[in-house]
Structure formats: C-alpha cells, structure tokens
Amino acid sequence: MSASMPDELKAFRSLWWLFLLFGLLTLAAGIIVLVWPSISLQAIAVIVGIFLLIDGVFELIASIAGKGEQGRGLVALLGVISIIAGLILIKKPFGALTAFVVVIGIWFVISGVIRFVGAFSEAENRGTNIAVGLLDVAAGIIVLVWPHVGLATLAIIIGIVLIVRGIAFTAAGWQIRKLPPDGAALA
C-alpha cells in the first residue's frame, strides 16, 4: 500500500542540499583547523562562532519541524544556546585561551548531553545522535579538565569534532536526497 508523502516531508526533502552544504563546510573547517593549528585564537574563535551560529539556526528549524514535545524542546534549547555562544565568539573573540576553552568546553558538554538525551525520544538516527552526543561530551570534558591546553591541542580536538560532524551532516544530506520523491516507499 502506497502512502503519499506529507507536504512537510516533501519540503524537508527538497532541502537536502543545505545539509550537504553545511556538512561540507563543517568538514572543510575541521580540515583547515587541523592543517593550520597555529592560526590565531581570534580566527579559530570566529570560525567556531560561525559554526555555532549556523548550527543553532539548524537546531531551531529542526525543533519547529520535529516530532515529540520533549525532543523539540531540547533541540530548541540547544539551538538557542548555540546561537548565543556563536554570537559571543563572533562579536568578541577572546584574547585569552582559557576563556575560549571554557566557552567551547561548556558548549560541547551541553550540546552532547542534549543530543544524547534527545536521541532516546526519537528512533530515527538514534545511533548517530548518541554517538555525536557522546563525542561532544567527551570533547567538552577533555577541554574543561585541561583548560590550559595549548592552542594546537585545542585546534586538533575542535578539528576532529568538526570533521566527524561534517561527515555526519554530509551523510544526512545524501540520505535525505535519497528519499523517494512521491513517498512511495514510505508505506
């Protein structure tokens, strides 16, 4: 039995390229940070700030389009936190490595916990969301435990996390693109 695809899902499917583009940009940012770890703290702060701002917008969109009140609330909270952190890093890139490390570490922990908890409210992509959540929490704890870490080490941690996230978003974009245009396989 064939069911037609709801209009919301058709609209979501048509945006596959945004996920792919965001994934490729995130992947590129991660590679740049790994290849040139000695770039200035201000440049890293602005790059991460832009990433957090874009990620926050995506999270807010996902909270509006998502299912389940608990999951939507957590995703919206993550979106707001990401946008605020992104704007702070863009507007006032920190001159002190410790302050930057603490902001990034806190964001990673909060982001990871919210993603991890939110993964259990929805079966779709549960494994990916759990893995990304655990990766974010681990990165945040490492960064917070050693706040005086060198810029190169911080760049490596951020670069690895950005690369993993970039791969995940790119894969999601391709998966969304593969959805059937008429919903025939959704029955």
MODELLER restraints for C-alpha pairs under 7 A, 6 or more apart:
rsr = mdl.restraints
at = mdl.atoms
rsr.add(forms.Gaussian(group=physical.xy_distance, feature=features.Distance(at['CA:1:A'], at['CA:187:A']), mean=5.96, stdev=0.5))
rsr.add(forms.Gaussian(group=physical.xy_distance, feature=features.Distance(at['CA:2:A'], at['CA:184:A']), mean=5.27, stdev=0.5))
rsr.add(forms.Gaussian(group=physical.xy_distance, feature=features.Distance(at['CA:2:A'], at['CA:187:A']), mean=5.04, stdev=0.5))
rsr.add(forms.Gaussian(group=physical.xy_distance, feature=features.Distance(at['CA:3:A'], at['CA:183:A']), mean=6.38, stdev=0.5))
rsr.add(forms.Gaussian(group=physical.xy_distance, feature=features.Distance(at['CA:3:A'], at['CA:184:A']), mean=6.13, stdev=0.5))
rsr.add(forms.Gaussian(group=physical.xy_distance, feature=features.Distance(at['CA:3:A'], at['CA:186:A']), mean=6.47, stdev=0.5))
rsr.add(forms.Gaussian(group=physical.xy_distance, feature=features.Distance(at['CA:3:A'], at['CA:187:A']), mean=5.16, stdev=0.5))
rsr.add(forms.Gaussian(group=physical.xy_distance, feature=features.Distance(at['CA:4:A'], at['CA:182:A']), mean=6.11, stdev=0.5))
rsr.add(forms.Gaussian(group=physical.xy_distance, feature=features.Distance(at['CA:4:A'], at['CA:183:A']), mean=5.20, stdev=0.5))
rsr.add(forms.Gaussian(group=physical.xy_distance, feature=features.Distance(at['CA:4:A'], at['CA:184:A']), mean=6.58, stdev=0.5))
rsr.add(forms.Gaussian(group=physical.xy_distance, feature=features.Distance(at['CA:5:A'], at['CA:182:A']), mean=5.80, stdev=0.5))
rsr.add(forms.Gaussian(group=physical.xy_distance, feature=features.Distance(at['CA:5:A'], at['CA:183:A']), mean=4.38, stdev=0.5))
rsr.add(forms.Gaussian(group=physical.xy_distance, feature=features.Distance(at['CA:13:A'], at['CA:176:A']), mean=5.64, stdev=0.5))
rsr.add(forms.Gaussian(group=physical.xy_distance, feature=features.Distance(at['CA:13:A'], at['CA:177:A']), mean=6.22, stdev=0.5))
rsr.add(forms.Gaussian(group=physical.xy_distance, feature=features.Distance(at['CA:13:A'], at['CA:179:A']), mean=6.83, stdev=0.5))
rsr.add(forms.Gaussian(group=physical.xy_distance, feature=features.Distance(at['CA:16:A'], at['CA:173:A']), mean=4.74, stdev=0.5))
rsr.add(forms.Gaussian(group=physical.xy_distance, feature=features.Distance(at['CA:16:A'], at['CA:174:A']), mean=6.91, stdev=0.5))
rsr.add(forms.Gaussian(group=physical.xy_distance, feature=features.Distance(at['CA:16:A'], at['CA:176:A']), mean=5.42, stdev=0.5))
rsr.add(forms.Gaussian(group=physical.xy_distance, feature=features.Distance(at['CA:16:A'], at['CA:177:A']), mean=5.34, stdev=0.5))
rsr.add(forms.Gaussian(group=physical.xy_distance, feature=features.Distance(at['CA:17:A'], at['CA:173:A']), mean=6.14, stdev=0.5))
rsr.add(forms.Gaussian(group=physical.xy_distance, feature=features.Distance(at['CA:19:A'], at['CA:169:A']), mean=5.62, stdev=0.5))
rsr.add(forms.Gaussian(group=physical.xy_distance, feature=features.Distance(at['CA:19:A'], at['CA:170:A']), mean=6.25, stdev=0.5))
rsr.add(forms.Gaussian(group=physical.xy_distance, feature=features.Distance(at['CA:19:A'], at['CA:172:A']), mean=6.66, stdev=0.5))
rsr.add(forms.Gaussian(group=physical.xy_distance, feature=features.Distance(at['CA:19:A'], at['CA:173:A']), mean=4.65, stdev=0.5))
rsr.add(forms.Gaussian(group=physical.xy_distance, feature=features.Distance(at['CA:20:A'], at['CA:169:A']), mean=6.20, stdev=0.5))
rsr.add(forms.Gaussian(group=physical.xy_distance, feature=features.Distance(at['CA:20:A'], at['CA:170:A']), mean=4.42, stdev=0.5))
rsr.add(forms.Gaussian(group=physical.xy_distance, feature=features.Distance(at['CA:20:A'], at['CA:173:A']), mean=4.50, stdev=0.5))
rsr.add(forms.Gaussian(group=physical.xy_distance, feature=features.Distance(at['CA:20:A'], at['CA:174:A']), mean=6.83, stdev=0.5))
rsr.add(forms.Gaussian(group=physical.xy_distance, feature=features.Distance(at['CA:22:A'], at['CA:169:A']), mean=6.81, stdev=0.5))
rsr.add(forms.Gaussian(group=physical.xy_distance, feature=features.Distance(at['CA:23:A'], at['CA:166:A']), mean=4.03, stdev=0.5))
rsr.add(forms.Gaussian(group=physical.xy_distance, feature=features.Distance(at['CA:23:A'], at['CA:167:A']), mean=6.17, stdev=0.5))
rsr.add(forms.Gaussian(group=physical.xy_distance, feature=features.Distance(at['CA:23:A'], at['CA:168:A']), mean=7.00, stdev=0.5))
rsr.add(forms.Gaussian(group=physical.xy_distance, feature=features.Distance(at['CA:23:A'], at['CA:169:A']), mean=4.37, stdev=0.5))
rsr.add(forms.Gaussian(group=physical.xy_distance, feature=features.Distance(at['CA:23:A'], at['CA:170:A']), mean=4.43, stdev=0.5))
rsr.add(forms.Gaussian(group=physical.xy_distance, feature=features.Distance(at['CA:24:A'], at['CA:166:A']), mean=5.87, stdev=0.5))
rsr.add(forms.Gaussian(group=physical.xy_distance, feature=features.Distance(at['CA:24:A'], at['CA:170:A']), mean=6.25, stdev=0.5))
rsr.add(forms.Gaussian(group=physical.xy_distance, feature=features.Distance(at['CA:26:A'], at['CA:162:A']), mean=5.74, stdev=0.5))
rsr.add(forms.Gaussian(group=physical.xy_distance, feature=features.Distance(at['CA:26:A'], at['CA:163:A']), mean=6.63, stdev=0.5))
rsr.add(forms.Gaussian(group=physical.xy_distance, feature=features.Distance(at['CA:26:A'], at['CA:165:A']), mean=6.96, stdev=0.5))
rsr.add(forms.Gaussian(group=physical.xy_distance, feature=features.Distance(at['CA:26:A'], at['CA:166:A']), mean=4.66, stdev=0.5))
rsr.add(forms.Gaussian(group=physical.xy_distance, feature=features.Distance(at['CA:27:A'], at['CA:162:A']), mean=5.99, stdev=0.5))
rsr.add(forms.Gaussian(group=physical.xy_distance, feature=features.Distance(at['CA:27:A'], at['CA:163:A']), mean=4.53, stdev=0.5))
rsr.add(forms.Gaussian(group=physical.xy_distance, feature=features.Distance(at['CA:27:A'], at['CA:166:A']), mean=4.22, stdev=0.5))
rsr.add(forms.Gaussian(group=physical.xy_distance, feature=features.Distance(at['CA:27:A'], at['CA:167:A']), mean=6.52, stdev=0.5))
rsr.add(forms.Gaussian(group=physical.xy_distance, feature=features.Distance(at['CA:29:A'], at['CA:162:A']), mean=6.87, stdev=0.5))
rsr.add(forms.Gaussian(group=physical.xy_distance, feature=features.Distance(at['CA:30:A'], at['CA:158:A']), mean=7.00, stdev=0.5))
rsr.add(forms.Gaussian(group=physical.xy_distance, feature=features.Distance(at['CA:30:A'], at['CA:159:A']), mean=3.97, stdev=0.5))
rsr.add(forms.Gaussian(group=physical.xy_distance, feature=features.Distance(at['CA:30:A'], at['CA:160:A']), mean=6.34, stdev=0.5))
rsr.add(forms.Gaussian(group=physical.xy_distance, feature=features.Distance(at['CA:30:A'], at['CA:162:A']), mean=4.66, stdev=0.5))
rsr.add(forms.Gaussian(group=physical.xy_distance, feature=features.Distance(at['CA:30:A'], at['CA:163:A']), mean=4.90, stdev=0.5))
rsr.add(forms.Gaussian(group=physical.xy_distance, feature=features.Distance(at['CA:31:A'], at['CA:159:A']), mean=6.25, stdev=0.5))
rsr.add(forms.Gaussian(group=physical.xy_distance, feature=features.Distance(at['CA:31:A'], at['CA:163:A']), mean=6.77, stdev=0.5))
rsr.add(forms.Gaussian(group=physical.xy_distance, feature=features.Distance(at['CA:33:A'], at['CA:155:A']), mean=5.79, stdev=0.5))
rsr.add(forms.Gaussian(group=physical.xy_distance, feature=features.Distance(at['CA:33:A'], at['CA:159:A']), mean=5.30, stdev=0.5))
rsr.add(forms.Gaussian(group=physical.xy_distance, feature=features.Distance(at['CA:34:A'], at['CA:155:A']), mean=6.33, stdev=0.5))
rsr.add(forms.Gaussian(group=physical.xy_distance, feature=features.Distance(at['CA:34:A'], at['CA:156:A']), mean=5.51, stdev=0.5))
rsr.add(forms.Gaussian(group=physical.xy_distance, feature=features.Distance(at['CA:34:A'], at['CA:159:A']), mean=5.30, stdev=0.5))
rsr.add(forms.Gaussian(group=physical.xy_distance, feature=features.Distance(at['CA:37:A'], at['CA:152:A']), mean=4.95, stdev=0.5))
rsr.add(forms.Gaussian(group=physical.xy_distance, feature=features.Distance(at['CA:37:A'], at['CA:155:A']), mean=5.38, stdev=0.5))
rsr.add(forms.Gaussian(group=physical.xy_distance, feature=features.Distance(at['CA:38:A'], at['CA:151:A']), mean=6.97, stdev=0.5))
rsr.add(forms.Gaussian(group=physical.xy_distance, feature=features.Distance(at['CA:38:A'], at['CA:152:A']), mean=6.06, stdev=0.5))
rsr.add(forms.Gaussian(group=physical.xy_distance, feature=features.Distance(at['CA:42:A'], at['CA:93:A']), mean=5.19, stdev=0.5))
rsr.add(forms.Gaussian(group=physical.xy_distance, feature=features.Distance(at['CA:42:A'], at['CA:94:A']), mean=6.54, stdev=0.5))
rsr.add(forms.Gaussian(group=physical.xy_distance, feature=features.Distance(at['CA:45:A'], at['CA:89:A']), mean=5.50, stdev=0.5))
rsr.add(forms.Gaussian(group=physical.xy_distance, feature=features.Distance(at['CA:45:A'], at['CA:90:A']), mean=6.85, stdev=0.5))
rsr.add(forms.Gaussian(group=physical.xy_distance, feature=features.Distance(at['CA:45:A'], at['CA:93:A']), mean=5.46, stdev=0.5))
rsr.add(forms.Gaussian(group=physical.xy_distance, feature=features.Distance(at['CA:46:A'], at['CA:89:A']), mean=5.80, stdev=0.5))
rsr.add(forms.Gaussian(group=physical.xy_distance, feature=features.Distance(at['CA:46:A'], at['CA:90:A']), mean=4.76, stdev=0.5))
rsr.add(forms.Gaussian(group=physical.xy_distance, feature=features.Distance(at['CA:46:A'], at['CA:93:A']), mean=6.41, stdev=0.5))
rsr.add(forms.Gaussian(group=physical.xy_distance, feature=features.Distance(at['CA:49:A'], at['CA:85:A']), mean=6.84, stdev=0.5))
rsr.add(forms.Gaussian(group=physical.xy_distance, feature=features.Distance(at['CA:49:A'], at['CA:86:A']), mean=3.80, stdev=0.5))
rsr.add(forms.Gaussian(group=physical.xy_distance, feature=features.Distance(at['CA:49:A'], at['CA:87:A']), mean=6.29, stdev=0.5))
rsr.add(forms.Gaussian(group=physical.xy_distance, feature=features.Distance(at['CA:49:A'], at['CA:89:A']), mean=4.79, stdev=0.5))
rsr.add(forms.Gaussian(group=physical.xy_distance, feature=features.Distance(at['CA:49:A'], at['CA:90:A']), mean=5.15, stdev=0.5))
rsr.add(forms.Gaussian(group=physical.xy_distance, feature=features.Distance(at['CA:50:A'], at['CA:86:A']), mean=5.94, stdev=0.5))
rsr.add(forms.Gaussian(group=physical.xy_distance, feature=features.Distance(at['CA:50:A'], at['CA:90:A']), mean=6.78, stdev=0.5))
rsr.add(forms.Gaussian(group=physical.xy_distance, feature=features.Distance(at['CA:52:A'], at['CA:82:A']), mean=5.09, stdev=0.5))
rsr.add(forms.Gaussian(group=physical.xy_distance, feature=features.Distance(at['CA:52:A'], at['CA:83:A']), mean=6.11, stdev=0.5))
rsr.add(forms.Gaussian(group=physical.xy_distance, feature=features.Distance(at['CA:52:A'], at['CA:85:A']), mean=6.77, stdev=0.5))
rsr.add(forms.Gaussian(group=physical.xy_distance, feature=features.Distance(at['CA:52:A'], at['CA:86:A']), mean=4.67, stdev=0.5))
rsr.add(forms.Gaussian(group=physical.xy_distance, feature=features.Distance(at['CA:53:A'], at['CA:82:A']), mean=6.01, stdev=0.5))
rsr.add(forms.Gaussian(group=physical.xy_distance, feature=features.Distance(at['CA:53:A'], at['CA:83:A']), mean=4.49, stdev=0.5))
rsr.add(forms.Gaussian(group=physical.xy_distance, feature=features.Distance(at['CA:53:A'], at['CA:86:A']), mean=4.62, stdev=0.5))
rsr.add(forms.Gaussian(group=physical.xy_distance, feature=features.Distance(at['CA:53:A'], at['CA:87:A']), mean=6.61, stdev=0.5))
rsr.add(forms.Gaussian(group=physical.xy_distance, feature=features.Distance(at['CA:55:A'], at['CA:82:A']), mean=6.68, stdev=0.5))
rsr.add(forms.Gaussian(group=physical.xy_distance, feature=features.Distance(at['CA:56:A'], at['CA:78:A']), mean=6.89, stdev=0.5))
rsr.add(forms.Gaussian(group=physical.xy_distance, feature=features.Distance(at['CA:56:A'], at['CA:79:A']), mean=3.83, stdev=0.5))
rsr.add(forms.Gaussian(group=physical.xy_distance, feature=features.Distance(at['CA:56:A'], at['CA:80:A']), mean=6.17, stdev=0.5))
rsr.add(forms.Gaussian(group=physical.xy_distance, feature=features.Distance(at['CA:56:A'], at['CA:82:A']), mean=4.64, stdev=0.5))
rsr.add(forms.Gaussian(group=physical.xy_distance, feature=features.Distance(at['CA:56:A'], at['CA:83:A']), mean=4.85, stdev=0.5))
rsr.add(forms.Gaussian(group=physical.xy_distance, feature=features.Distance(at['CA:57:A'], at['CA:79:A']), mean=6.20, stdev=0.5))
rsr.add(forms.Gaussian(group=physical.xy_distance, feature=features.Distance(at['CA:59:A'], at['CA:75:A']), mean=5.74, stdev=0.5))
rsr.add(forms.Gaussian(group=physical.xy_distance, feature=features.Distance(at['CA:59:A'], at['CA:76:A']), mean=6.20, stdev=0.5))
rsr.add(forms.Gaussian(group=physical.xy_distance, feature=features.Distance(at['CA:59:A'], at['CA:78:A']), mean=6.74, stdev=0.5))
rsr.add(forms.Gaussian(group=physical.xy_distance, feature=features.Distance(at['CA:59:A'], at['CA:79:A']), mean=4.61, stdev=0.5))
rsr.add(forms.Gaussian(group=physical.xy_distance, feature=features.Distance(at['CA:60:A'], at['CA:75:A']), mean=6.79, stdev=0.5))
rsr.add(forms.Gaussian(group=physical.xy_distance, feature=features.Distance(at['CA:60:A'], at['CA:76:A']), mean=5.06, stdev=0.5))
rsr.add(forms.Gaussian(group=physical.xy_distance, feature=features.Distance(at['CA:60:A'], at['CA:79:A']), mean=5.06, stdev=0.5))
rsr.add(forms.Gaussian(group=physical.xy_distance, feature=features.Distance(at['CA:63:A'], at['CA:72:A']), mean=4.44, stdev=0.5))
rsr.add(forms.Gaussian(group=physical.xy_distance, feature=features.Distance(at['CA:63:A'], at['CA:73:A']), mean=6.83, stdev=0.5))
rsr.add(forms.Gaussian(group=physical.xy_distance, feature=features.Distance(at['CA:63:A'], at['CA:75:A']), mean=5.38, stdev=0.5))
rsr.add(forms.Gaussian(group=physical.xy_distance, feature=features.Distance(at['CA:63:A'], at['CA:76:A']), mean=5.22, stdev=0.5))
rsr.add(forms.Gaussian(group=physical.xy_distance, feature=features.Distance(at['CA:66:A'], at['CA:72:A']), mean=5.91, stdev=0.5))
rsr.add(forms.Gaussian(group=physical.xy_distance, feature=features.Distance(at['CA:71:A'], at['CA:118:A']), mean=5.20, stdev=0.5))
rsr.add(forms.Gaussian(group=physical.xy_distance, feature=features.Distance(at['CA:71:A'], at['CA:121:A']), mean=5.89, stdev=0.5))
rsr.add(forms.Gaussian(group=physical.xy_distance, feature=features.Distance(at['CA:74:A'], at['CA:114:A']), mean=6.10, stdev=0.5))
rsr.add(forms.Gaussian(group=physical.xy_distance, feature=features.Distance(at['CA:74:A'], at['CA:118:A']), mean=6.64, stdev=0.5))
rsr.add(forms.Gaussian(group=physical.xy_distance, feature=features.Distance(at['CA:78:A'], at['CA:111:A']), mean=6.22, stdev=0.5))
rsr.add(forms.Gaussian(group=physical.xy_distance, feature=features.Distance(at['CA:78:A'], at['CA:114:A']), mean=6.86, stdev=0.5))
rsr.add(forms.Gaussian(group=physical.xy_distance, feature=features.Distance(at['CA:94:A'], at['CA:100:A']), mean=5.87, stdev=0.5))
rsr.add(forms.Gaussian(group=physical.xy_distance, feature=features.Distance(at['CA:98:A'], at['CA:147:A']), mean=5.51, stdev=0.5))
rsr.add(forms.Gaussian(group=physical.xy_distance, feature=features.Distance(at['CA:98:A'], at['CA:148:A']), mean=5.91, stdev=0.5))
rsr.add(forms.Gaussian(group=physical.xy_distance, feature=features.Distance(at['CA:101:A'], at['CA:143:A']), mean=6.35, stdev=0.5))
rsr.add(forms.Gaussian(group=physical.xy_distance, feature=features.Distance(at['CA:101:A'], at['CA:147:A']), mean=5.94, stdev=0.5))
rsr.add(forms.Gaussian(group=physical.xy_distance, feature=features.Distance(at['CA:102:A'], at['CA:144:A']), mean=6.03, stdev=0.5))
rsr.add(forms.Gaussian(group=physical.xy_distance, feature=features.Distance(at['CA:102:A'], at['CA:147:A']), mean=6.65, stdev=0.5))
rsr.add(forms.Gaussian(group=physical.xy_distance, feature=features.Distance(at['CA:105:A'], at['CA:140:A']), mean=4.03, stdev=0.5))
rsr.add(forms.Gaussian(group=physical.xy_distance, feature=features.Distance(at['CA:105:A'], at['CA:141:A']), mean=6.62, stdev=0.5))
rsr.add(forms.Gaussian(group=physical.xy_distance, feature=features.Distance(at['CA:105:A'], at['CA:143:A']), mean=5.25, stdev=0.5))
rsr.add(forms.Gaussian(group=physical.xy_distance, feature=features.Distance(at['CA:105:A'], at['CA:144:A']), mean=5.36, stdev=0.5))
rsr.add(forms.Gaussian(group=physical.xy_distance, feature=features.Distance(at['CA:106:A'], at['CA:140:A']), mean=6.22, stdev=0.5))
rsr.add(forms.Gaussian(group=physical.xy_distance, feature=features.Distance(at['CA:108:A'], at['CA:136:A']), mean=4.88, stdev=0.5))
rsr.add(forms.Gaussian(group=physical.xy_distance, feature=features.Distance(at['CA:108:A'], at['CA:137:A']), mean=5.77, stdev=0.5))
rsr.add(forms.Gaussian(group=physical.xy_distance, feature=features.Distance(at['CA:108:A'], at['CA:139:A']), mean=6.54, stdev=0.5))
rsr.add(forms.Gaussian(group=physical.xy_distance, feature=features.Distance(at['CA:108:A'], at['CA:140:A']), mean=4.61, stdev=0.5))
rsr.add(forms.Gaussian(group=physical.xy_distance, feature=features.Distance(at['CA:109:A'], at['CA:136:A']), mean=6.07, stdev=0.5))
rsr.add(forms.Gaussian(group=physical.xy_distance, feature=features.Distance(at['CA:109:A'], at['CA:137:A']), mean=4.36, stdev=0.5))
rsr.add(forms.Gaussian(group=physical.xy_distance, feature=features.Distance(at['CA:109:A'], at['CA:140:A']), mean=4.86, stdev=0.5))
rsr.add(forms.Gaussian(group=physical.xy_distance, feature=features.Distance(at['CA:109:A'], at['CA:141:A']), mean=6.80, stdev=0.5))
rsr.add(forms.Gaussian(group=physical.xy_distance, feature=features.Distance(at['CA:111:A'], at['CA:133:A']), mean=6.95, stdev=0.5))
rsr.add(forms.Gaussian(group=physical.xy_distance, feature=features.Distance(at['CA:111:A'], at['CA:136:A']), mean=6.65, stdev=0.5))
rsr.add(forms.Gaussian(group=physical.xy_distance, feature=features.Distance(at['CA:112:A'], at['CA:132:A']), mean=6.92, stdev=0.5))
rsr.add(forms.Gaussian(group=physical.xy_distance, feature=features.Distance(at['CA:112:A'], at['CA:133:A']), mean=3.75, stdev=0.5))
rsr.add(forms.Gaussian(group=physical.xy_distance, feature=features.Distance(at['CA:112:A'], at['CA:134:A']), mean=5.92, stdev=0.5))
rsr.add(forms.Gaussian(group=physical.xy_distance, feature=features.Distance(at['CA:112:A'], at['CA:136:A']), mean=4.61, stdev=0.5))
rsr.add(forms.Gaussian(group=physical.xy_distance, feature=features.Distance(at['CA:112:A'], at['CA:137:A']), mean=4.77, stdev=0.5))
rsr.add(forms.Gaussian(group=physical.xy_distance, feature=features.Distance(at['CA:113:A'], at['CA:133:A']), mean=6.10, stdev=0.5))
rsr.add(forms.Gaussian(group=physical.xy_distance, feature=features.Distance(at['CA:113:A'], at['CA:137:A']), mean=6.62, stdev=0.5))
rsr.add(forms.Gaussian(group=physical.xy_distance, feature=features.Distance(at['CA:115:A'], at['CA:129:A']), mean=5.97, stdev=0.5))
rsr.add(forms.Gaussian(group=physical.xy_distance, feature=features.Distance(at['CA:115:A'], at['CA:130:A']), mean=6.79, stdev=0.5))
rsr.add(forms.Gaussian(group=physical.xy_distance, feature=features.Distance(at['CA:115:A'], at['CA:133:A']), mean=4.96, stdev=0.5))
rsr.add(forms.Gaussian(group=physical.xy_distance, feature=features.Distance(at['CA:116:A'], at['CA:129:A']), mean=6.30, stdev=0.5))
rsr.add(forms.Gaussian(group=physical.xy_distance, feature=features.Distance(at['CA:116:A'], at['CA:130:A']), mean=4.87, stdev=0.5))
rsr.add(forms.Gaussian(group=physical.xy_distance, feature=features.Distance(at['CA:116:A'], at['CA:133:A']), mean=4.70, stdev=0.5))
rsr.add(forms.Gaussian(group=physical.xy_distance, feature=features.Distance(at['CA:116:A'], at['CA:134:A']), mean=6.81, stdev=0.5))
rsr.add(forms.Gaussian(group=physical.xy_distance, feature=features.Distance(at['CA:119:A'], at['CA:126:A']), mean=4.94, stdev=0.5))
rsr.add(forms.Gaussian(group=physical.xy_distance, feature=features.Distance(at['CA:119:A'], at['CA:129:A']), mean=5.50, stdev=0.5))
rsr.add(forms.Gaussian(group=physical.xy_distance, feature=features.Distance(at['CA:119:A'], at['CA:130:A']), mean=5.96, stdev=0.5))
rsr.add(forms.Gaussian(group=physical.xy_distance, feature=features.Distance(at['CA:120:A'], at['CA:126:A']), mean=6.71, stdev=0.5))
rsr.add(forms.Gaussian(group=physical.xy_distance, feature=features.Distance(at['CA:139:A'], at['CA:157:A']), mean=6.86, stdev=0.5))
